[in-house]
């Protein structure tokens, strides 16, 4: 699988700024880790990674490693992760899985991602067999336009010279309202940041794959909710940022290749750190996941 993943990583550069099924298939290949020993897996990074490994990628790969050691009938319901060091995209990442507990209802795993002999990322994940119980959920924000009526990401970024707009994108993103690189000039300071997202193609019927793709996508646009409140943005302002930690709770089954609304906000920023929370809703309004992340944000 490593050779296949390496080819996929190289191939991502053949469609700069684009998306669609070919790019999504390459993401799926990157998530298909090579098993090199019991509880030890290896993954690679896309060739276009310039400085460090994308946080959503290492989180998604780590969750794949954990899920490979858990019975399929147990679904992941939460993960908690720390970004320890910036990942080196030029060398493979080794994922070491610790089978902490296998209970009657819950399974717990800890994963450490290693490069150059040092930990760069750690993840704890909990899996549960399906059980009935009480059920309630928050409602999706009202009056949100359909994703098909909104401009595509390439259409929105055209002419702004944003470096990240040239990266192949396996996730289709549609901004609800003006994007933050526009609101920084208009004076608008939105308290909520909303985008429609979906895997840009069709995924196989594998629940772990859908969860890992959403985990990958959850690291995209989340810290924008912090920056938007202060009128600054990546690439166009002197902003240095990195994910520090990441937590996800999965409430209900979903498909990552169908549209979901990502509604995020920032309750606090201080000490060169910003906190962001996000909620994922299916198109029919079902609350399927919640995310919390703190990021390092240095604005010069």
C-alpha positions in Angstrom: 0.0 0.0 0.0 2.9 2.4 0.6 3.9 2.4 -3.1 0.3 3.0 -4.1 0.1 5.8 -1.5 3.3 7.3 -2.8 2.0 7.3 -6.3 -1.2 9.0 -5.1 0.8 11.6 -3.2 2.8 12.4 -6.4 -0.3 12.4 -8.5 -2.0 15.1 -6.4 0.3 17.6 -8.0 -1.1 16.8 -11.5 -4.3 18.7 -10.9 -3.2 21.9 -9.1 -6.1 23.8 -7.6 -8.6 21.2 -8.9 -10.8 18.6 -7.3 -13.2 15.9 -8.2 -13.1 12.1 -8.0 -9.4 11.6 -9.1 -8.2 13.9 -6.3 -10.5 12.3 -3.8 -9.3 8.8 -4.8 -5.8 10.0 -4.1 -6.8 11.1 -0.6 -8.4 7.7 0.0 -5.1 6.1 -1.1 -3.2 8.2 1.4 -5.5 7.1 4.2 -5.0 3.4 3.2 -2.0 2.9 5.5 0.6 0.1 5.1 0.7 -2.4 8.0 4.4 -3.0 8.7 4.0 -5.0 12.0 1.3 -5.8 14.5 -0.1 -2.4 15.8 2.4 -0.5 13.6 1.4 1.3 10.4 3.0 3.7 7.9 1.7 6.5 5.8 3.0 9.2 3.5 2.1 12.8 2.7 1.1 14.5 -0.6 4.0 15.8 -2.7 2.6 19.3 -2.6 3.1 19.7 1.2 5.7 22.4 1.4 6.4 23.2 5.0 4.7 20.7 7.3 2.1 17.9 7.2 -1.5 19.1 7.1 -3.0 18.5 10.5 -6.2 16.9 9.1 -4.1 14.4 7.3 -2.2 13.1 10.3 -5.4 13.0 12.4 -7.2 11.1 9.7 -4.3 8.6 9.2 -4.0 8.1 13.0 -7.7 7.3 13.2 -7.3 4.8 10.4 -4.5 3.1 12.3 -6.6 3.0 15.5 -9.7 1.7 13.6 -7.7 -1.1 11.9 -7.3 -2.7 15.4 -11.0 -2.4 16.3 -14.0 -4.7 15.3 -16.0 -3.1 12.5 -19.2 -3.2 14.5 -17.7 -0.7 17.0 -17.9 2.9 15.7 -15.6 5.7 16.9 -17.6 8.2 19.0 -14.7 10.5 20.1 -11.1 11.4 19.5 -8.7 13.7 21.4 -5.4 14.7 19.8 -2.4 16.9 20.3 -0.1 18.2 17.6 3.3 17.9 19.2 5.8 18.8 16.3 5.4 19.9 12.8 5.4 16.9 10.5 8.0 16.5 7.7 6.1 15.8 4.5 9.2 14.4 2.8 9.4 11.2 4.9 6.9 8.6 5.9 5.0 8.8 9.2 5.0 5.7 11.5 1.8 5.2 13.6 2.2 3.1 16.7 -1.1 1.8 18.2 -1.5 1.0 21.9 -4.5 -1.2 22.5 -5.4 0.3 25.9 -8.7 -1.4 26.5 -11.2 -3.8 25.0 -14.4 -3.7 27.1 -17.8 -5.2 26.6 -19.2 -2.0 25.1 -16.2 0.3 24.5 -12.8 0.0 23.0 -10.0 2.5 23.6 -6.9 3.1 21.5 -4.0 5.4 21.7 -1.9 6.3 18.6 1.5 8.0 18.5 2.8 9.3 15.1 6.5 9.2 14.8 9.1 10.8 12.5 12.9 10.9 12.9 12.5 9.0 16.1 10.3 11.6 17.8 6.6 11.9 18.4 4.9 14.5 16.2 1.3 13.7 17.1 -0.8 11.7 19.6 -4.4 10.6 19.5 -6.7 8.9 21.9 -9.9 7.4 20.4 -12.9 5.6 21.9 -15.1 3.2 20.0 -18.5 1.9 21.0 -20.9 -0.8 19.9 -24.3 0.5 18.8 -26.7 0.9 21.7 -30.2 2.5 22.1 -30.7 5.4 24.4 -32.1 8.9 24.9 -31.8 11.2 21.9 -31.8 14.9 21.3 -29.8 17.4 19.2 -29.3 21.0 18.4 -31.0 22.4 15.3 -29.2 23.5 12.2 -28.9 27.3 11.6 -32.0 28.5 9.7 -32.0 30.2 6.3 -28.8 28.8 5.0 -28.6 28.8 1.2 -28.3 25.5 -0.7 -24.6 24.6 -1.5 -25.3 24.4 -5.3 -26.3 28.1 -5.2 -23.0 29.2 -3.8 -19.7 29.8 -5.8 -17.0 27.2 -5.8 -13.7 27.6 -4.0 -11.8 28.3 -7.2 -14.4 31.0 -8.2 -14.1 32.7 -4.8 -10.3 32.7 -4.7 -9.7 33.8 -8.3 -7.6 37.0 -8.4 -6.7 37.1 -4.7 -3.3 35.4 -5.1 -3.9 33.0 -2.2 -1.1 30.4 -2.1 -3.4 27.6 -0.7 -5.8 28.1 -3.6 -3.4 26.2 -5.9 -3.4 23.0 -3.7 -5.5 20.1 -5.1 -8.6 19.8 -2.9 -10.4 16.5 -2.3 -13.0 18.4 -0.3 -15.5 20.7 -2.1 -16.0 23.8 0.1 -18.8 26.4 -0.5 -18.7 29.5 1.7 -22.0 30.8 3.2 -21.6 34.6 3.0 -18.3 36.4 2.2 -15.1 34.5 2.9 -12.7 35.9 5.5 -10.2 37.2 2.9 -13.0 39.5 1.8 -14.5 40.5 5.1 -11.1 41.7 6.3 -11.4 44.5 3.8 -15.2 45.2 4.2 -15.1 45.8 8.0 -17.5 42.9 8.7 -16.5 40.9 11.7 -18.7 37.7 11.7 -19.1 35.8 14.9 -20.0 32.6 13.0 -18.2 31.1 10.1 -20.2 28.7 7.9 -19.3 26.5 4.9 -20.9 23.7 3.1 -18.5 20.7 2.7 -18.4 17.3 1.1 -15.9 14.8 -0.3 -15.6 15.8 -3.9 -16.7 12.5 -5.4 -18.0 9.1 -4.2 -16.7 7.1 -1.3 -17.0 3.4 -0.7 -19.5 2.2 1.9 -17.1 2.0 4.7 -18.1 3.8 7.9 -14.5 4.2 9.2 -13.5 5.8 5.9 -16.3 8.4 6.1 -15.4 9.3 9.6 -11.7 9.6 8.7 -12.5 11.9 5.7 -14.6 14.1 7.9 -11.8 14.2 10.4 -9.5 15.3 7.6 -12.0 18.0 6.6 -12.6 19.2 10.2 -9.1 20.9 10.2 -10.1 23.0 7.2 -11.6 26.5 7.8 -12.0 26.0 11.6 -9.4 28.6 12.7 -10.8 31.0 10.2 -13.6 31.6 12.7 -10.9 33.1 15.0 -9.2 35.2 12.4 -12.4 36.5 10.9 -13.3 38.3 14.2 -10.1 40.3 13.9 -10.1 41.1 10.2 -6.9 39.2 9.4 -6.3 36.1 7.2 -3.6 33.7 6.1 -1.3 34.7 3.2 -2.6 38.2 2.9 -1.7 39.3 6.5 1.3 38.4 8.6 -0.3 35.5 10.4 1.6 32.5 11.7 -0.6 29.6 12.8 -0.7 25.9 13.7 -3.1 23.5 15.3 -2.3 22.7 18.9 -5.0 20.2 19.8 -8.1 18.8 18.2 -11.2 17.0 19.6 -14.1 15.4 17.8 -17.3 13.8 18.9 -19.3 11.7 16.4 -23.0 11.7 17.4 -24.7 9.9 14.5 -23.9 8.0 11.3 -23.3 10.1 8.1 -21.8 10.0 4.7 -18.8 12.3 4.1 -19.6 12.4 0.3 -22.9 14.1 0.9 -23.2 17.8 1.8 -22.8 18.8 5.4 -22.9 22.3 7.0 -19.8 23.2 9.1 -20.9 25.9 11.5 -18.0 27.3 13.6 -17.4 30.1 16.0 -14.6 31.3 18.4 -15.5 31.8 22.0 -12.0 33.1 23.0 -8.6 34.2 21.8 -5.7 35.1 24.1 -2.0 34.5 24.7 -1.3 33.9 21.0 -3.9 31.1 21.0 -7.4 31.0 19.5 -10.2 28.5 20.4 -12.7 27.4 17.9 -15.7 25.2 18.1 -17.7 23.7 15.2 -20.8 21.7 14.5 -21.5 19.4 11.5 -25.1 19.1 10.2 -26.3 17.0 7.3 -28.3 18.6 4.6 -31.6 17.6 6.2 -30.5 19.2 9.6 -29.2 16.2 11.5 -26.4 17.1 14.0 -23.7 14.5 13.3 -20.5 15.7 14.9 -18.9 18.4 17.1 -15.3 19.7 17.0 -13.2 21.8 19.3 -9.7 23.0 18.4 -7.1 25.4 19.9 -4.6 26.9 17.5 -1.4 28.9 17.8 -2.1 32.3 16.1 0.7 34.9 16.0 -0.3 38.1 14.2 2.6 40.4 13.4 
